Amino acid sequence: MRQKQEITGIWAKLFPQFSGSSTTLQGRVKEMMVHSILMGLVPAGAKVPTSRALASALGLSRNTVSLALQVLVDKGFLIAAPRSGLVVNGDILLGQAVQSSPQEPTPSGLQWNARLVSRVGHQRNIVKPANWQEFTYPFVYGQFDPGLVPLRDWRACAHQALFVPAVRKWAQDHINRDSEALLDQIQHRLLPARGIMAKRDEILVTAGAQMACYLLANVLLDRNTVVGIEDPGYPDARNNFLLRTDHVKALPIDADGLLPSRAMGQCAYVYVTPSHQCPTTVTMPLARRQEILALAKKRDVVLFEDDHESELNFSGRPLPALKSLDTDGRVIYLGSLSKTLAHGLRIGYIVAPAELIRELRALRRLIIRHTPANNSHTASLFIAQGHHDAFIRKLNVTYRERRELLNNAFAKHLPEFQIMPSQGGSGAWIKGPDGLNAQTLAEKCATRGVLIEPGDIFFRKSSPASQAHLRLGYAAIPGNLIEAGVQELAKAYHST
């Protein structure tokens, strides 16, 4: 009896810690019991209290507890012992290492700092708080609004991906191959929408644009390769190139995006974001795209075109991708599903000549073999059944409204701030008054529940001028909170 009382006390104390781990009470009870058994909090052979006693201790219905106990019996965590009721099955721990008391680590004398051959951790990176959803006004770029995500459609596709014929396709080890279903949708649906025709052996699926940049840098660059990137520009791409070469050149931009400058012509490779320049969001007009391509051809420059958020266009159909205008194969195209659907999916792709894709695929195999095939298969169904196109239309309507609300709120409450005009995307690039330190402003905003992103990180070098910039995303914040958020931002600014 005493042992049962002790177990009841353990589970009553442990249960509140699982408050957000499952969507149902029964699920929380099961997870709590499994955790306590596998962690040795409840020993093998221990007698389990009755469902009535547990229900009373946990403050739940007896039926909820009984169902949870039955599942643990079915899974082999508990067994019915003669005249003893349910007991913890010792065999469930056979695959576990013997638990021992934690010991203080013994200093080894190894100097790890001296052994490091790279200093990736010292690079300047975009920093976003993990608890961004706890902010009242999350003007964070690159996150999502749960109210917009088409969960029902994605859930239906995920369910279809669990049918036996589908599982046989994605559950196997693909070695270095990609999901044929996703390749089919990229080749016949996504790329033609950008005016791009590609063969299967010219497409590689990646875990987002960052992985694409990493693969390209490692296959194409050495310490002496000159690579150009827009300034301001995408920090993750810049950092990837800096790992491989000592010659990353900051290229000037203007109100039309990347300038076809002399500096650009001195590069072997140039990273460019024409659809929505990162971070200013400006869209490169067709004439400028043709100038960029002409200069690249004249100076034998290869272009890395990151076409992120190209579908998010407020003024009608998006302009054709650089890749679609390319006549001599010098544009390597980087696309993504993560930027629109959900960043946590980490699904991107590269379009490049087949001989380059073969090398990129071989390098990817050494890192992760292939991207998660279950997500790829679900994504292919999501696109094939029209959910993706419907979702993009919804996003364009919603983001256009939110952008207008943001513009109006700044005009009303912070007219001294300049918002860069934009034809689409999910964020705004803003220049504050001279002397503004956006990092200091961000810290003050955080105390008011407002999350903003200082823009200094996007520049190759920090300066008083770069520190006056900030980026505000409107993908994650509901429209009805935008003006109130800007009001709080204004209060933080005027309190300086």
Buried (B, 14 or more C-beta within 10 A) or exposed (E): EEBBEEBBEBBBEBBEEBEEEBEEBBBBBBBBBBBBBBEEBBEBEBBBBBBEBBBBBBEBEBEBBBBBBBBBBEEEBBBEEEEEBBBBBEEBBEEEEEEEEEEEEEEEEEEEEEEEEEEEEEBBEBEBEEEBEEBEBBBBBBBBBEEBEBEEBBEBBBEBBEEEEBEEBBBEEBEBBBBBBBBBBBBEBBBEBBBBEBEEEBBBBBBBBBBBBBBBBBBBBEEEBBBBBBBBBBBBBBBBBBBBBEBBBBBEBEEBBBBBBEBBBBBBBBBBBBBBBBBBBBBBBEEBBEBBBEBBEEBEBBBBBBBBBBBBBBEEEBBBBBBBBBEEEBBBBBBBBBBBBBBEBBBBBBBBBEEBBBBBBEBBBEEEEBBBBBBBBBBBBBBBBEBBEEBBEEBBEBBBBBBEBBBEBBEEBBEEBBBBEBBBBBBBBBBBEEEBBBBBBBEBBBEBBBBBBBBBBBBBEEEEEBBBBBBBBBBBBBBEBBBBBBBBBBBBBEEE
